[in-house]
Amino acid sequence: MVQKLMRKILPVALAAAAVTSGVPAVAAVDETPLVWGPCPADVAKPGLQCGTLEVPLDYRHPDGRKIGVAVSRLASAKPAQRRGVLLVNQGGPGLAGLDFPVTLADGGLPPQVRDAYDVIGFDPRGVGHSTPVTCDMTPEQVGTSVNPPFPHTAADVTKAAEAAKTVAGQCFTSETAAMLPFVTTANTARDVDRIRAALGAPKLSYYGASYGTYLGAVYTTLYPDRSDRIVLDSSLGPDGYDVEALRSQGLGFETRFPDFAKLAAADPGRYGLGATPAAVTAKYFELTGRLDRTPAQGYDGTTFRAITAFALRSDALLPGLATLWHELDTGRPASARSGAAAPAGDNFPASYLAVVCGDSRWPQSVGTYQRNVAVDRIRYPKYGPFTANIRPCAFWPAPAEPRVRITGRGPSTVLMVQNLRDPATPLPDALRLRAAFGDRARMVTVDQGGHGVYLFAANKCGTTAVTGYFATGRRPAHDAFCPA
């Protein structure tokens, strides 16, 4: 399950209902039903049906330009037991999701959940088979727009700023420039409600992982009375994917790294990285320094750090990571990277930037990023400077509407599940979201590392909590803790 999901995604680090500006939180909804048919060839799977829903580009002008949102359905195999629809989102932003229902089913979605729901996937606005966005990036820009080189000096940040400014300018002179201000989490949440209406469902259940937790939080804030059973797995904070959320991945790396160091040190004969966690940690700095000076076998220091950060998301990837370290350390032919190659074209980075830059205002001063890099070099030396570096968001136009404010107003329908040592969405951010929800939410914290609880890891307690909620509607009476 982990490998299948991991092959689909790139590490993002390398990723009172708030009334928005002129947009009503709950507006009249077109309930034209979806017409189901075959899925596009690249996502076609047995049992999966697809359709396209027209939605307003700008919800302030619902009769204006329309764009397409591609939707998929894995129908319940037992219609007599079906209780509703379960919309799923694997995170990102910028990741497609049409085949995510099948990925979950293949990964062990329990029968009591699979039979109770039609599982609904979708490519969010701007992504994949929905009306896509582009920034006309070159292949080199595709690799560096989201993941600029690791900065060692203030001059490195200045150089990254020049590249980031160029990308931002291209985005807003591209053929899809007019779409970019409206490819945001709030508008995607409005699309989700259009999907709910097109399915004829009075309420929507939801499973979101990683960035998908913020999408779910925004949806259930804007549409509390249309929210059924909402599960948020590995949560961003209540402000979404902003500059501080990205910087927090430096903390996440530091918190998770000891799990890897312990594994590698337990078998020094196999991995050759040292017999103690401290020795493995020293090897990390030795390897990054060496690859910064002299890249080897396609790995420079930035790539090595990013691959390590990606592999820390899953226990299943740690042995392969240790082997890769050993190969690079000894000059042997390096194994395939512990992550996927970037999708062709620039749709992923363009749609990623549209969301993270358009959801909130990022600092505009290059000096701010230079100071952040200097601070995080001390706080989180393994990875902090990378996540603190400047991105095209610094040169993005101001958001089209205020950020949705997550509050505790609404029914108590949210279940959060969170690993203690999550490298991508660290526990402190999840705790802030939990506090923002107040009595609307319950949170189950799991004593394990990695990014993802439900079906992503082997903790029976955490998995049972989610399955039980989807199947029966019962949540823990209070926040709970699952031991390792």
C-alpha positions in Angstrom: 0.0 0.0 0.0 2.7 2.4 1.0 4.8 1.9 -2.1 1.7 2.3 -4.4 0.8 5.6 -2.7 4.4 6.8 -2.6 4.9 6.2 -6.3 2.0 8.6 -7.0 3.3 11.5 -5.1 6.3 13.8 -4.8 7.5 15.2 -1.5 5.9 18.5 -1.2 9.0 19.9 0.6 11.2 19.2 -2.6 4.8 19.8 -0.7 -18.2 31.1 12.5 -17.6 29.9 8.8 -15.3 32.4 7.4 -17.2 34.6 4.9 -14.8 35.2 2.1 -14.6 38.3 0.0 -17.8 38.6 -1.9 -18.4 34.8 -1.9 -21.2 33.4 0.3 -20.1 30.4 2.3 -23.3 28.6 1.3 -24.6 29.5 -2.2 -27.2 28.1 -4.6 -25.9 24.9 -6.1 -26.4 23.5 -9.5 -27.7 19.9 -8.9 -27.3 18.6 -12.5 -26.3 15.0 -12.0 -23.0 13.6 -13.2 -23.1 11.3 -16.2 -20.8 8.3 -15.7 -18.7 6.7 -18.3 -15.3 5.2 -18.9 -12.3 6.8 -17.3 -9.3 8.2 -19.2 -6.9 5.5 -20.3 -4.2 6.5 -17.9 -6.4 6.0 -14.8 -8.9 3.4 -16.1 -9.3 0.6 -13.5 -11.9 -2.2 -13.1 -15.0 -0.8 -11.5 -14.0 2.8 -11.7 -16.3 5.2 -13.5 -15.6 8.8 -14.5 -17.4 12.0 -15.4 -16.8 15.7 -15.7 -18.7 18.4 -13.7 -18.9 22.0 -14.9 -18.2 24.5 -12.1 -17.7 28.3 -12.0 -14.2 29.5 -12.3 -15.0 32.4 -10.0 -17.8 31.6 -7.5 -18.4 35.4 -7.1 -19.7 35.2 -10.7 -21.4 31.8 -10.9 -22.8 32.5 -14.3 -19.5 33.4 -15.8 -16.7 31.2 -17.2 -16.9 27.5 -16.4 -14.2 25.0 -15.9 -14.3 21.2 -15.7 -13.6 19.1 -12.7 -13.0 15.4 -13.4 -14.7 13.1 -10.9 -14.6 9.3 -10.4 -16.7 6.7 -8.6 -16.0 3.3 -7.2 -19.6 2.2 -6.5 -20.5 0.1 -3.5 -20.6 -3.5 -4.4 -23.6 -3.9 -2.0 -26.1 -1.2 -2.8 -28.4 -2.5 -0.1 -25.8 -1.7 2.5 -24.8 1.7 1.1 -25.3 4.6 3.4 -23.8 7.5 1.4 -20.8 8.8 -0.5 -17.2 9.1 0.7 -15.1 11.6 -1.1 -11.3 11.1 -0.8 -8.3 13.3 -1.4 -4.7 12.1 -1.1 -3.2 15.5 -0.6 -0.7 17.6 -2.5 -1.7 20.2 -3.5 -1.3 19.6 -7.2 -1.8 15.8 -7.1 -4.4 14.1 -9.3 -7.0 11.8 -7.5 -9.2 10.1 -10.0 -7.8 6.7 -9.3 -7.3 7.2 -5.5 -10.5 5.3 -4.7 -9.0 2.2 -6.3 -5.7 2.8 -4.6 -7.5 2.8 -1.2 -9.5 -0.3 -2.1 -6.4 -2.2 -3.3 -4.6 -1.0 -0.2 -7.1 -2.7 2.1 -10.0 -0.4 2.6 -12.1 -2.6 4.9 -15.3 -4.2 3.6 -17.5 -2.4 6.2 -16.3 0.9 4.7 -16.1 -0.2 1.1 -19.7 -1.6 1.1 -21.1 1.4 3.0 -20.1 4.1 0.5 -19.6 5.0 -3.1 -16.0 6.1 -2.9 -15.5 9.3 -4.9 -12.3 10.6 -6.3 -11.5 13.8 -8.3 -8.8 15.8 -9.9 -9.0 19.1 -8.1 -9.4 22.2 -10.2 -6.3 23.0 -12.2 -5.0 19.5 -12.0 -4.8 16.5 -14.4 -8.0 15.7 -16.2 -9.8 18.7 -14.8 -9.2 22.0 -16.6 -5.4 22.2 -16.0 -3.1 25.1 -15.4 0.4 25.7 -16.6 3.3 28.1 -16.0 5.2 27.3 -19.2 8.1 26.0 -17.2 11.2 24.6 -18.7 12.3 21.1 -17.4 14.8 22.7 -15.2 12.2 25.1 -13.7 9.9 22.1 -13.1 12.6 20.7 -10.8 13.4 23.8 -9.0 10.2 25.9 -8.8 8.9 23.9 -5.8 12.3 22.7 -4.7 15.0 25.3 -5.0 18.6 24.3 -4.2 19.6 24.0 -0.6 20.8 27.4 0.5 24.2 27.7 2.3 24.5 31.5 2.3 22.4 34.6 2.0 23.7 34.8 -1.6 22.1 31.5 -2.3 18.8 32.8 -1.2 19.2 35.9 -3.5 19.9 33.6 -6.4 16.9 31.5 -5.6 14.8 34.7 -5.5 15.8 35.6 -9.0 14.7 32.2 -10.3 11.5 32.3 -8.2 10.5 35.7 -9.5 11.0 34.5 -13.1 8.7 31.5 -12.5 6.0 33.7 -10.9 6.1 36.0 -13.9 5.8 33.1 -16.3 2.8 31.8 -14.4 0.9 35.1 -14.8 1.7 35.4 -18.5 0.9 31.8 -19.4 -2.2 30.8 -21.3 -3.9 29.8 -18.1 -3.0 33.0 -16.1 -6.6 34.0 -15.7 -7.3 30.8 -13.9 -4.5 31.0 -11.3 -6.2 33.4 -8.8 -9.1 30.9 -8.5 -7.2 27.7 -8.1 -7.4 27.8 -4.3 -8.4 25.5 -1.4 -11.6 27.5 -0.8 -12.7 27.2 -4.4 -11.8 23.5 -4.4 -14.0 23.1 -1.3 -16.9 24.8 -3.2 -16.2 22.3 -6.1 -16.5 19.5 -3.6 -20.0 20.7 -2.6 -20.9 20.9 -6.3 -19.8 17.2 -6.5 -22.0 16.4 -3.5 -25.0 18.0 -5.1 -24.4 16.3 -8.4 -24.3 13.0 -6.6 -27.7 13.7 -5.1 -26.2 13.4 -1.6 -27.6 15.6 1.2 -24.4 15.1 3.1 -20.8 14.1 2.3 -18.4 11.9 4.2 -14.7 12.7 3.6 -11.3 11.2 4.0 -8.3 13.5 3.4 -4.6 12.9 4.0 -1.8 15.5 4.3 -2.9 18.7 2.4 -6.2 16.9 2.0 -6.8 17.6 5.7 -6.8 21.3 5.1 -9.2 20.9 2.2 -11.5 18.9 4.5 -11.2 21.4 7.3 -12.2 24.2 4.9 -15.1 22.2 3.4 -16.6 21.4 6.8 -16.1 25.0 7.9 -17.9 26.4 4.9 -20.5 23.6 4.8 -20.9 22.3 8.4 -24.5 21.1 7.9 -23.5 19.2 4.7 -20.7 17.3 6.4 -21.3 13.8 7.5 -18.3 11.8 8.8 -15.1 13.8 8.3 -11.7 12.1 8.8 -8.5 14.1 8.6 -5.3 12.0 8.5 -1.9 13.8 9.2 -3.0 17.4 9.4 -1.8 20.7 8.4 -2.5 23.6 10.8 -5.6 25.7 10.6 -3.8 28.2 8.3 -3.2 25.6 5.7 0.0 25.3 3.6 1.5 28.7 4.3 5.1 29.7 4.8 5.2 28.5 8.4 3.7 25.1 7.4 6.5 24.6 4.9 9.1 25.7 7.5 7.7 23.2 10.0 8.9 20.3 7.8 12.4 21.2 9.2 11.1 20.3 12.6 9.3 17.2 11.2 12.6 15.9 9.7 14.4 16.4 13.0 11.6 14.6 14.9 11.4 11.6 12.6 15.1 11.2 11.7 16.0 9.3 15.0 13.7 6.4 13.8 15.8 6.0 10.7 19.1 6.4 12.6 18.0 3.7 15.0 17.2 1.3 12.1 20.4 1.9 10.3 22.6 1.6 13.4 20.9 -1.7 14.3 22.6 -3.4 11.3 26.0 -1.7 10.8 27.3 -4.8 8.9 24.6 -4.4 6.3 24.4 -0.7 5.9 27.8 0.5 7.0 26.5 3.8 8.3 27.7 3.5 11.9 26.8 1.4 15.0 25.0 4.1 16.9 22.3 6.7 16.0 24.9 9.4 16.6 27.2 7.8 14.0 24.4 7.7 11.5 23.6 11.3 12.1 27.2 12.2 11.6 27.1 10.2 8.3 24.2 12.3 7.1 26.2 15.5 7.5 29.2 13.9 5.9 27.3 12.7 2.9 25.4 16.0 2.4 28.7 17.9 2.6 30.4 15.6 0.1 27.5 15.7 -2.4 27.2 19.5 -2.1 30.8 19.7 -3.2 30.8 16.8 -5.7 27.6 15.4 -7.0 27.7 11.6 -7.7 25.5 9.3 -9.7 22.9 12.0 -10.3 22.7 13.0 -6.6 23.7 16.4 -5.4 23.2 17.5 -1.8 19.8 19.0 -2.4 18.5 15.8 -4.1 20.0 13.6 -1.4 18.3 15.7 1.4 14.9 15.6 -0.5 15.1 11.9 -1.1 15.8 11.3 2.5 13.0 13.5 3.6 10.6 11.6 1.3 11.7 8.2 2.5 11.2 9.3 6.1 7.4 9.4 5.4 7.2 5.6 5.5 8.7 2.8 7.6 8.6 0.6 4.5 11.0 3.0 2.7 13.7 3.2 5.5 15.7 0.0 4.6 15.9 1.1 1.0 17.0 4.6 2.1 19.8 3.0 4.3 20.9 1.0 1.3 21.0 4.0 -0.9 23.1 5.9 1.7 25.5 3.0 1.8 25.8 2.9 -2.0 26.5 6.6 -2.2 29.0 6.4 0.7 31.0 3.6 -0.9 30.7 4.6 -4.5 28.7 1.6 -5.6 26.0 2.0 -8.3 23.1 3.7 -6.6 19.7 2.1 -6.4 16.6 3.7 -7.9 15.5 6.7 -6.0 13.0 6.3 -3.2 10.4 8.4 -4.9 8.8 8.9 -8.3 10.0 10.9 -11.2 8.1 14.1 -11.7 5.0 13.9 -13.9 5.6 15.1 -17.5 5.0 18.8 -18.0 4.6 21.4 -15.4 1.0 20.8 -14.3 2.0 19.5 -10.8 4.3 22.5 -9.9 1.9 25.0 -11.5 -1.2 23.8 -9.7 0.8 23.3 -6.4 2.0 26.9 -6.6 -1.5 28.2 -7.5 -2.8 26.8 -4.2 -0.1 27.4 -1.8 0.7 30.9 -3.1 -3.0 31.8 -3.6 -4.3 30.6 -0.3 -2.3 33.1 1.8 0.1 36.0 1.6 3.8 35.0 1.8 6.6 37.3 2.9 7.8 39.4 0.0 11.2 40.6 1.3 14.2 38.5 0.2 15.8 39.5 3.5 13.0 37.7 5.4 13.9 34.5 3.8 17.6 35.0 4.4 16.8 35.5 8.1 14.5 32.4 8.1 17.2 30.3 6.5 19.8 31.5 9.1 17.5 30.8 12.0 16.4 27.4 10.7 20.0 26.4 10.0 20.4 26.5 13.8 17.0 25.2 14.8 16.7 22.4 12.3 20.2 21.9 10.7 19.4 18.7 8.7 16.6 20.2 6.6 15.5 23.5 7.9 17.3 25.8 5.4 15.8 24.0 2.5 12.2 24.4 3.7 12.9 28.1 4.8 14.2 29.1 1.3 12.3 31.5 -0.9 9.7 30.2 -3.4 7.7 31.9 -6.2 5.0 32.6 -3.7 7.0 35.6 -2.6 6.3 37.2 -5.9 2.7 36.1 -6.3 -0.2 38.6 -6.4 -2.2 39.1 -3.3 -4.8 36.3 -2.7 -8.2 36.9 -4.3 -10.1 36.4 -1.0 -9.3 36.1 2.7 -8.2 32.8 4.1 -11.0 30.7 5.5 -10.9 30.7 9.3 -11.4 27.3 10.9 -13.6 27.4 13.9 -15.5 25.2 16.2 -18.9 26.2 14.9 -20.9 23.3 13.5 -21.7 19.7 14.4 -19.2 17.4 16.1 -18.3 15.3 13.0 -14.5 15.5 12.7 -12.1 12.7 13.6 -8.4 13.5 13.3 -5.6 10.9 13.3 -2.0 11.8 13.7 1.4 10.2 14.1 3.7 11.5 16.9 6.7 11.7 14.5 5.3 12.9 11.2 8.0 14.5 9.1 5.7 16.3 6.6 2.8 17.5 8.8 4.3 17.6 12.3 2.3 17.1 15.5 2.3 20.7 16.7 0.4 21.9 13.5 -2.2 19.1 14.0 -2.6 20.2 17.6 -3.3 23.7 16.4 -6.0 22.5 14.0 -7.5 20.4 16.8 -7.7 23.5 19.0 -9.3 25.5 16.3 -12.0 22.9 15.9 -12.8 22.8 19.6 -15.6 20.3 20.4 -16.2 19.6 16.7 -13.3 17.2 16.6 -11.7 14.3 18.4 -8.1 13.4 17.8 -6.4 10.0 18.0 -2.6 10.3 18.3 -0.5 7.3 17.4 3.0 6.5 18.7 4.7 5.9 15.5 6.6 7.8 12.8 5.8 8.4 9.1 3.2 10.4 7.2 -0.2 8.8 7.3 -2.1 6.6 9.7 -5.0 5.0 8.0 -4.0 2.1 5.7 -0.5 3.7 5.5 0.9 2.0 8.6 0.4 -1.1 10.7 -1.0 0.5 13.9 -4.2 -1.5 14.5 -5.5 1.0 17.1 -5.4 4.0 14.7 -6.8 2.1 11.8 -9.6 0.7 13.9 -10.6 4.2 15.1 -11.1 5.4 11.5 -12.8 2.3 10.2 -15.2 2.3 13.2 -16.1 5.9 12.6 -16.8 5.5 8.9 -18.8 2.2 9.5 -20.7 3.1 12.7 -20.4 6.9 13.3 -18.9 6.3 16.7 -15.8 8.3 17.7 -13.8 8.2 20.9 -15.6 10.2 23.6 -12.4 12.1 24.2 -9.1 12.5 22.5 -7.2 9.2 22.6 -3.7 7.8 22.3 -2.6 4.6 20.5 0.6 3.1 21.8 3.2 1.7 19.3 
